[in-house]
């Protein structure tokens, strides 16, 4: 399965979250670190759902860039 992960740059670190897995978040000082941390967070999140005998949500979120402003259209 592939889940959409949203990465954000903050003032001093990076953060990431998975829209289809509420509560599945990670942070890191570098982009590489947050990418590794979110992979681990997803694995742990899914393992927890399995352990608790809860349904694993199917990937459904998607992302697109939309052109806005003076050059749009």
Helices and strands as residue ranges (DSSP letters): E 6-9, E 14-17, E 25-28, H 31-51
